[in-house]
Amino acid sequence: MAILDILTLPDQALKQESAPVTEFDDELRAFIGDLEETRRNGPAAVGIAAPQVGYFRRVVIVDCSTTRKPVPNHGRLVLVNPEITHWEGYEMGREGCLSVPDYTGNVIRATHIHLLAQDPYGHDLEFDMEGYEARAVQHEIDHLDGMLFVDRVVSRRTDLFQRKVYQKGGKG
C-alpha cells in the first residue's frame, strides 16, 4: 500500500465533481487500500474522499469508532457511490479537513441521514446515521460533489478559524 499525496486548497481540482464507480475490480480495491493508508497517515482523520488524492470517482472512507463521540456509529465504512436519500434535523458543528489544513469552520449539517451506497465489491449497503457519523459522511460526500467545508461555512468572517500550529519539542 502507498500513502498518496493529498490535494489542498487552493488546488482547483478539489472543485471537480466525481464520476460514479462502474468497475468493481481489483484495481478499485487496491486504490481503496492506498486511500485507507493515506487516511490513517493523516492527523486524526476520520474520513477521506477519493478526489482528495486526485482520483475522481465516488469513493469515501469514514471511521468514527475511535473519536471522542463514537456512539452511535457503524465502524469503518468504505462507501462507493454513496447517496443520501433522506435527511432531517440541523445542527452547527466545527469541521476540519485534510485538504484545508490551516482552518476549521462552523458548518450546518443534518443530524440524521439515510444513506445508500455500495461496498468495494458492488454489493448494496444501507444505513441510518446520526450525530457525528452523519456529519462526517456529509462532509466526505461533499468532496465527491466538488465542495469543501469552507464553501458551507455560515460566514467566512465569523465562522472560519485558523488552526493553531503546535511545534514539536519544548519551549525555546
Secondary structure, DSSP 8 states (H G I E B T S, - for coil): --------TT-GGGG---B-----SHHHHHHHHHHHHHHHHSSS-SEEEGGGGT--BSEEEEE-TTSSS-SS--SEEEEEEEEEEEEEEEEEEEEEETTEEEEEEEEEEEEEEEEEEE-TTS-EEEEEEEHHHHHHHHHHHHHHTT--GGGTBS-TTTSEEE-----SSS--
